Amino acid sequence: MVNKSLPIHNKEDLLHFFAQFDNNSNIGMIFVGITVITSVFCVPISWLKALGGMYFGVEKGFIYALLAATISCSISFLLARILGREVITNLYEKFFKHKLNRKQQKYFEEKKSLSFTYIFLLRNIYFIPFSLINYFLGITYVSFKKYILASFLGMIPGTFIYTYFFAKSLSIQENPSELIGPILLVISYYALIYILKRKFEGKVDLVDKSLKTYK
């Protein structure tokens, strides 16, 4: 329903959709509200984050996108706590599992160390659906306080870089060189996340093997 009502998969249609609210003083909150609803219904919000950067600029786009992501991940987590493990697992099996490759599936189906660092890094691994992470962490033993703090801090780097990149992309025709900085920033960011992810996963595997040996 949300997918059909909002042009969430087309950049031009999204810009046109929000253009109708140009004279509305609450355009920022409208953007946040639509992004939250979209995310809670497990619809990808990548283009909405991109739109935030293009439409509002770097500063406001970043604030609105981060606010929307924080609210939506809180709602989804708490909904999962209310609905329970059985309901969330059944929904995953029925509607989402077949859309994921094996590498994506393992992040939801294999037990991991739910440390602050792991949740932080999970927010920066973009091939894993954002909305599904919210619901699956909601049916684990992790506390809401640790979840929301790690999620909030973890979403800051990626959200800023994503917003910054797309805000600068508007001036590519006038001054293509302006994209050099954002592109280098994106490359450096993903390189760092890849290195940290490999090191952290190595430590988790070592802990898991030690626990199995102990058992």
C-alpha angles and dihedrals in degrees: 000000000000089000090057097042098051126050091228098150100053123068097204093047090049092052090048091048094054093041089074088066094052094116094043112105089208095058091120093056091044088056092048092048095049092047092050094049091046092051095045088056089054095248113145112257099194095113091045090057089047089049090053090059095044097043104036102025128238102304102041092034091055094047094048094045093048092046092050093047092049093049094045095048089049093051094046092048093051092045088054090052089052097044094043137218097292095054095045092046092049092050090049092050093047104041111016115025095075090054093058129078121231093264091055093045093056092063089062102034104040118073113246137185103268095210125150090254093051093052090045092054092043088063089059099049100092100185088071112081110254096215095049091053089056094053096041094050087051091066094050129086093255113124120246091236094056092040096052095041094049090044094049094049092041093053095051099078097044095041092051094047092046092049093044093050096051094041089056092044090073091071096048094108094050097041116006091180090070089074094059093081095047092046092051089047092053092048092048092047095053092043090054093046090050092052094046091045093053093048094046094046088051090056092047092051090050091052092047092051091048091051092049091049091049091051 
